[in-house]
Structure formats: structure tokens, C-alpha cells
């Protein structure tokens, strides 16, 4: 007889939600994480779209350690000196059905794991799962040091660098063009200063994405999220593109912080946290097999992330996949069939909800973003040239707008622009 009905490896968004759902269903569940405190090793992103969490924990907004509700969106195209920004601010972004929040993952993940423990899950932290317990091709549990712990179903939610998913035969090592490297800092500032600099009311915040000089022309971008008394700022660059770069990602971040569009909002801040990590960015093409006998993958271990350029999603996909994995595990355990076939309802659930539908709808986008270098150099420069022509006044005749736009377009090439627009529209 197995020690537990289910073992969940990884106490991030996917793993803790899975543990909550399993425990609520009356299953004995063990939640394991290598960090001594859940979230202390998780520095991902900084923004959560709340819809998936609300389905599991409807009162989360009153209890969770959230930072600011995001009600202002910015996307900027940067050259070394110029900044062309599209901004959208609306109360509709704060409505319950649309709500998203800046979060700091260390306190947030600790709170989420505590919800699993309160639901009845047994939680063990500071333990590294080194291997899986296998019986032929079946996953029967985990091995941590000299201990073997068995379960009817094991859910692997241990992040994008999961070696356990390879051991289970579900995933292969991702290719360099499918992964990105991110460097991130948290800069402490007074709460009122942040509200003033980003022009947001108390408790509300801004999400700001950057393209172009943030990664010095390499595929990727920069991000900035306003926390209550700090700002999370970072850059993400595609691993394959970085292989030919003489500038490491941490130096990109240093330069990005000094950009004229960024430095003023960070002025006087104190560095309180630095981290770097890998991010899956290959979209649907890198989603591995999600189930085998006795085992499921969820969250980043299942590579369930999407970067739309103007929107980056991962945490809500992780939570939805954790909930779906738990539901499938409960059904399989109750039916007495935890084989791959018995767990097939997991993939079906992801197909029926936004997770795999989004990835499928945007299957061509990762290739478009990687294979269109003009997005990171020529287009930000073109936008800046057009804006200078529109707004710089030196006493000469204003001239017609089309005469200001034409030279900028000519430098990129109208044929190139039309080709990229056509490819971009198709990918989106």
C-alpha cells in the first residue's frame, strides 16, 4: 500500500493549488519543496492574473499577501536614448473578473503553501527530491536522500528546470531557442513615491513592458512591476540569441536601469533582492507529454507559459494546471486506475480551458518573436524618428506628417514592414 494517495513536488503556484484541491477531496497528500520556506527560491515575474486562483480560493484577495492591483498598462519601445510608450489605464482592469496583482513570490508562495497545509496536506520543506521511485515504466513515488516515499499519483510541479520530468520519460531537455534567461532586481522605495511616480492611486499599480534597448537589440524584453513599497525590474533574453552576445544578461539589466525612461522612476531606491532564472518561452511546441503511469506534470515543469509581447502569462496557467492535475488524480484514484490512460482526463481538462487553447492559438508567436530582429532594433528606432518629427519644434515649417513618416519607413523598408505585419498578424 502506498504511503500517500498523492505526492506533489514543488510548492509554487501549481503545486500548492494541486495540494489544496487534493486535500479538500479527502486524499492524503504530501507537498514537498526543496526550499526551507516555499517561495524563497522562486523569483519569477511579479504579476498574477487572479482568475484561476479565485476558482480555488475565492477569498484570496482578503487574505493573500498581494502588493498592488494592476490598473495601468504600459508598453515601451526603446532606443538607447528614446522611449515611445503606449499606455492604457482603466478601472475595468481592476474589476474582479479582470483583476491582476503584483506579487513578491516569497511571501505569496509561503501563504499559498499554508493554504494547502490548512486544507489537510502534509508539508515537508527543505528536502530535495533527487529521484523518482520507478517500477518498470510506472512512477510510484519519490526518493529524497535515503528515504523512499510512495504514492498512487505523483504530480511534478518543480519548475522549468525539472530533471524529474526527464526521469519519468515525459520531457526532454529544452532547446536553447525555447528558453530564456531572466535577471531581476527588487528596488525598495517609499509607498507614496511609487504611487506618485507611476501616477496611480494608493493600492493600485502599473505593469510596464519594454522592447528594444532593454535587451540591447536581442530577442526578449524588459519588465517593471510596482509593488507596495518596492519595484520589481528585470530583463529576459532568449538563450540561443545570448549565445552570440558579448553582453551577459546581468549587464543588460544594469544598462536598462540607467536608461532615461527607467532611471528616474528608480532614483533613490535601495536594492533589496537580486535573482536570475530560466523561463520557458517555446510555447506549444515545447509542451511535453503531460502524463504517464502514476505521474502528471503541471506549471513550468509542463512548460505552460506564453509571451504575447504585450502580455506575459505563467502563474495563472500554473494554478489552472495544478487544479486540473489534482482533479484528474482524484478521479483516477477513485476509479482505481492511475495509469496513463486513467490520468488522461488531465490533458482533456487543459484542452477544454484557456491553458492549451491559448498556447494553440499562439503556437506561431515564439518563432515570430525570435525570428524578427527588427522588433528589437529597427522598429523602436523608426517609432522614435516618427515621434521626433511630430513633436520636435525648431522654428522651421512643420511640414506634412506623411513627409515625416516616409523617411523612417524607407529606412526599414516598406516591404519588410508589410512582411513582418503579415507574419505578426498570422502569429497573433
C-alpha positions in Angstrom: 0.0 0.0 0.0 1.3 3.5 -0.9 2.3 5.9 1.8 0.1 8.7 0.3 -2.6 9.0 -2.3 -0.6 11.8 -3.9 2.8 13.4 -3.7 3.3 16.9 -5.1 6.8 18.0 -5.8 7.2 21.8 -5.8 5.3 24.3 -3.6 4.9 27.0 -6.2 1.6 28.2 -7.8 0.9 24.8 -9.5 2.0 22.5 -6.7 0.3 24.3 -3.8 -3.0 24.6 -5.7 -2.9 20.9 -6.6 -2.3 20.1 -2.9 -5.2 22.2 -1.8 -7.6 20.5 -4.3 -6.3 17.0 -3.4 -6.6 17.6 0.4 -10.1 19.1 0.0 -11.1 15.9 -1.9 -10.1 13.9 1.2 -6.9 12.5 -0.3 -3.8 12.0 1.7 -1.2 14.3 0.1 2.4 15.2 0.7 3.7 18.5 -0.6 7.5 18.7 -0.9 9.7 21.6 -1.8 13.5 22.0 -1.7 13.4 25.5 -0.3 13.3 25.8 3.5 10.5 28.3 3.1 8.2 28.0 0.0 9.0 30.8 -2.5 12.4 31.6 -1.1 14.0 30.2 -4.3 11.2 31.4 -6.6 11.9 34.9 -8.1 9.7 34.5 -11.2 8.0 37.5 -12.7 5.9 39.6 -10.4 2.4 39.6 -11.7 -0.5 37.2 -11.2 -3.8 37.2 -13.2 -6.2 36.2 -10.4 -9.0 34.4 -12.2 -7.6 30.9 -11.8 -6.8 31.4 -8.1 -10.2 32.8 -7.5 -11.8 29.5 -8.5 -9.8 27.6 -5.9 -9.6 30.3 -3.1 -12.5 32.8 -3.7 -11.4 34.9 -0.7 -7.8 35.2 -1.6 -7.9 39.0 -2.2 -8.7 39.5 1.5 -6.0 37.1 2.8 -3.1 36.7 0.4 0.0 39.0 0.6 -0.7 40.9 -2.6 1.2 44.0 -3.5 -0.8 46.3 -5.8 -3.8 45.7 -8.1 -2.7 46.5 -11.7 -4.8 49.2 -13.3 -2.3 50.8 -15.6 -0.5 49.0 -18.5 2.5 50.4 -20.4 4.4 49.0 -23.4 7.5 50.9 -24.4 9.8 50.7 -27.5 13.3 51.9 -26.5 16.3 53.1 -28.4 19.4 53.9 -26.4 18.1 57.4 -25.8 14.4 57.5 -26.8 11.2 56.0 -25.5 7.9 55.5 -27.4 5.2 54.4 -25.0 1.7 53.1 -25.4 -0.3 53.4 -22.2 -3.7 52.1 -21.1 -5.3 53.0 -17.7 -8.8 51.9 -16.9 -11.0 50.9 -13.9 -12.0 47.9 -15.9 -8.6 46.4 -15.3 -9.4 46.2 -11.6 -12.8 44.5 -11.9 -12.9 41.2 -10.1 -13.2 39.2 -13.3 -10.1 41.0 -14.8 -8.1 41.6 -11.7 -4.3 41.1 -11.6 -1.8 41.8 -8.9 1.8 42.5 -8.5 3.2 39.9 -6.0 6.5 39.1 -4.4 6.8 35.3 -4.7 8.5 34.6 -1.4 5.6 35.7 0.8 3.0 34.8 -1.7 4.2 31.2 -2.2 4.6 30.8 1.6 0.9 31.9 2.0 -0.3 29.5 -0.7 1.6 26.6 0.7 0.0 27.4 4.1 -3.4 27.1 2.4 -2.5 23.6 1.4 -1.5 22.7 4.9 -4.7 24.2 6.3 -6.7 22.1 3.8 -5.0 19.0 5.2 -1.9 18.4 3.1 1.2 17.2 4.9 4.0 19.7 4.0 7.8 19.0 4.1 10.1 21.8 3.1 13.9 22.0 2.8 14.0 18.5 1.3 15.4 17.9 -2.2 13.7 15.1 -4.3 16.7 13.5 -6.0 14.9 10.8 -8.0 11.6 9.0 -8.6 10.7 5.6 -7.4 10.0 3.6 -10.5 8.5 0.2 -11.1 9.2 -0.6 -14.7 7.7 2.4 -16.5 5.5 3.4 -13.7 6.2 6.3 -11.3 5.5 5.1 -7.7 6.8 8.0 -5.6 9.9 9.9 -4.9 13.3 9.4 -3.4 14.9 12.0 -1.1 18.2 11.0 0.4 17.8 7.6 1.8 14.0 7.8 2.0 11.6 6.4 -0.5 8.0 7.7 -0.3 5.4 6.1 -2.4 2.1 7.4 -3.8 -0.7 6.4 -6.2 0.0 9.6 -8.2 3.0 11.9 -8.2 2.5 15.4 -9.5 5.7 17.1 -10.7 5.5 20.9 -10.3 9.1 21.6 -9.7 9.7 24.3 -12.3 11.2 24.8 -15.8 14.5 23.0 -14.9 12.7 19.8 -13.9 15.1 16.8 -14.1 12.4 14.6 -12.6 10.2 15.1 -15.7 13.0 13.7 -17.8 13.4 10.8 -15.4 9.7 10.0 -15.8 10.2 9.9 -19.5 7.8 12.7 -20.1 10.1 15.5 -21.2 13.3 16.1 -23.0 15.9 18.8 -22.3 14.6 22.0 -23.9 16.4 23.6 -26.9 18.2 26.9 -26.4 15.7 28.8 -28.6 12.9 27.6 -26.3 14.3 29.0 -23.1 15.1 32.5 -21.9 17.4 33.8 -19.2 16.0 36.4 -16.8 17.7 38.7 -14.3 15.6 40.6 -11.8 16.1 43.0 -9.0 13.7 44.4 -6.4 14.3 48.1 -5.6 12.8 49.4 -2.4 11.1 52.8 -2.5 8.5 54.6 -0.2 4.9 53.7 -1.0 3.9 57.2 -1.7 6.9 57.8 -4.0 5.9 54.8 -6.1 2.3 56.0 -6.4 3.4 59.5 -7.4 5.9 58.3 -10.0 3.6 55.9 -11.7 0.5 58.1 -11.3 -1.6 55.5 -9.6 -3.9 55.7 -6.5 -2.9 54.1 -3.3 -3.1 50.3 -3.6 -3.1 50.4 -7.4 -0.1 49.8 -9.6 1.4 49.6 -13.1 2.8 46.8 -15.3 5.4 48.1 -17.8 6.9 46.0 -20.6 9.9 47.2 -22.7 11.1 46.2 -26.2 14.4 47.2 -27.9 17.3 48.7 -25.9 16.2 46.9 -22.8 18.0 43.8 -24.2 20.4 45.8 -26.4 18.6 44.6 -29.6 18.5 40.9 -28.6 15.2 38.9 -28.7 13.5 39.4 -25.4 12.5 42.5 -23.3 12.3 44.2 -20.0 9.7 44.4 -17.3 8.8 46.5 -14.4 6.0 45.9 -11.8 5.1 48.2 -8.9 4.9 46.5 -5.5 3.6 48.3 -2.4 7.0 49.5 -1.2 9.3 48.3 -4.0 9.6 47.9 -7.7 10.4 44.6 -9.5 12.6 45.2 -12.6 14.3 42.8 -14.9 15.2 41.7 -18.4 14.5 38.4 -20.2 16.6 37.4 -23.3 16.3 34.2 -25.4 19.1 31.8 -24.6 20.0 31.0 -28.2 20.3 34.7 -29.0 22.5 35.3 -26.0 25.0 32.6 -27.1 26.3 35.1 -29.8 26.3 38.1 -27.4 29.2 39.6 -25.6 26.9 41.2 -23.1 25.6 38.9 -20.3 22.1 39.3 -19.1 23.1 40.9 -15.8 24.9 43.7 -17.6 21.9 44.2 -19.8 19.9 44.7 -16.6 22.5 47.3 -15.3 22.3 49.2 -18.5 18.5 49.0 -18.6 18.2 50.5 -15.1 20.3 53.5 -16.4 18.0 54.2 -19.4 16.5 57.7 -19.4 13.0 56.1 -19.3 13.8 54.0 -16.3 16.4 55.7 -14.1 14.0 58.5 -12.9 11.4 56.1 -11.5 14.1 54.1 -9.6 16.0 57.2 -8.3 16.8 56.9 -4.6 15.8 53.3 -4.4 17.6 50.6 -2.4 18.5 47.2 -3.9 17.0 44.5 -1.6 16.9 41.4 -3.9 18.6 40.0 -6.9 17.9 36.8 -8.8 18.3 35.0 -12.1 16.4 32.1 -13.5 15.3 30.3 -16.7 12.0 30.9 -18.3 10.2 28.6 -20.8 9.3 30.6 -23.9 8.8 28.0 -26.7 5.0 27.9 -26.4 3.0 24.9 -27.6 6.0 23.4 -29.4 7.8 22.7 -26.1 4.9 21.4 -24.0 5.9 17.8 -23.2 3.9 14.7 -22.7 1.8 15.6 -19.6 1.0 12.2 -18.1 2.4 8.7 -17.7 1.6 5.8 -15.4 1.4 7.3 -11.9 2.6 10.8 -12.8 1.5 14.2 -14.1 3.3 17.4 -15.0 2.0 20.9 -14.0 3.1 24.5 -14.2 6.5 25.4 -15.5 7.5 21.7 -15.4 4.9 21.3 -18.2 6.2 24.4 -19.9 2.8 26.1 -19.7 3.8 29.7 -20.4 3.1 32.2 -23.1 4.7 35.6 -24.0 2.5 37.7 -26.3 4.9 40.6 -26.3 2.3 42.9 -24.7 1.3 40.3 -22.1 3.3 37.6 -20.2 1.4 34.7 -18.7 2.5 31.9 -16.5 1.3 31.9 -12.9 -2.4 31.7 -13.9 -1.5 28.8 -16.2 0.3 27.1 -13.4 -2.7 27.4 -11.0 -5.2 26.2 -13.6 -2.9 23.2 -14.4 -2.4 22.4 -10.7 -6.1 22.4 -10.2 -6.7 20.2 -13.3 -4.0 17.8 -12.3 -5.5 17.4 -8.8 -8.9 16.8 -10.3 -7.6 14.2 -12.7 -5.6 12.5 -9.9 -8.7 12.3 -7.6 -10.8 10.8 -10.4 -8.1 8.2 -11.3 -7.5 7.2 -7.6 -11.3 6.8 -7.1 -11.6 4.7 -10.2 -8.6 2.5 -9.2 -6.8 3.3 -12.4 -3.8 5.7 -12.1 -2.3 4.5 -15.4 -1.5 7.0 -18.2 -5.0 6.2 -19.6 -6.6 6.7 -16.2 -5.0 10.1 -16.0 -5.9 11.2 -19.5 -8.6 13.5 -18.1 -5.8 15.9 -17.2 -4.9 16.7 -20.8 -8.6 16.9 -21.7 -9.2 19.4 -19.0 -6.4 21.6 -20.2 -7.6 21.4 -23.7 -11.1 22.5 -22.6 -9.9 25.6 -20.7 -7.8 28.6 -21.6 -4.4 27.0 -21.0 -3.9 24.8 -24.1 -6.3 26.9 -26.1 -4.2 29.9 -25.6 -1.0 28.1 -26.4 -2.5 26.6 -29.6 -3.9 29.9 -30.7 -0.4 31.5 -30.4 1.6 28.5 -31.5 3.5 30.5 -34.1 4.3 33.5 -31.9 7.5 32.3 -30.3 9.1 31.7 -33.7 7.9 35.1 -34.9 9.4 37.0 -31.9 12.6 35.1 -32.2 13.0 35.4 -36.0 12.1 39.1 -36.3 15.1 41.0 -35.1 13.7 44.3 -36.4 11.3 44.3 -33.4 14.3 44.9 -31.1 16.2 47.5 -33.1 14.8 49.0 -36.3 11.2 49.3 -35.2 11.9 51.2 -31.9 14.2 53.5 -33.9 11.5 54.0 -36.5 8.9 54.9 -33.9 11.3 57.3 -32.2 12.1 59.0 -35.6 8.4 59.5 -36.3 7.7 60.9 -32.9 10.6 63.3 -33.1 9.2 64.6 -36.4 5.8 65.0 -34.8 6.8 66.8 -31.6 10.2 68.4 -32.0 9.7 72.1 -33.0 12.8 74.1 -34.1 11.2 77.0 -35.9 11.2 75.5 -39.4 8.0 74.8 -41.2 6.0 72.0 -39.6 5.5 70.2 -42.9 3.1 67.4 -43.7 3.0 64.3 -41.4 3.4 61.9 -44.3 6.7 63.6 -45.2 8.0 63.0 -41.7 6.9 59.3 -41.7 8.2 58.5 -45.1 12.0 58.7 -44.4 11.6 56.5 -41.2 9.6 53.9 -43.1 12.0 54.0 -46.0 14.9 53.2 -43.7 13.3 50.0 -42.5 11.8 49.2 -45.9 8.1 49.1 -46.7 8.3 45.6 -48.0 10.0 44.5 -44.7 7.3 46.2 -42.7 4.4 44.6 -44.7 6.1 41.2 -44.4 6.5 41.5 -40.7 3.0 42.8 -40.2 1.6 39.9 -42.2 3.6 37.3 -40.2 2.8 39.0 -36.9 -0.9 39.1 -37.6 -0.9 35.4 -38.5 1.0 34.6 -35.3 -1.4 36.5 -33.1 
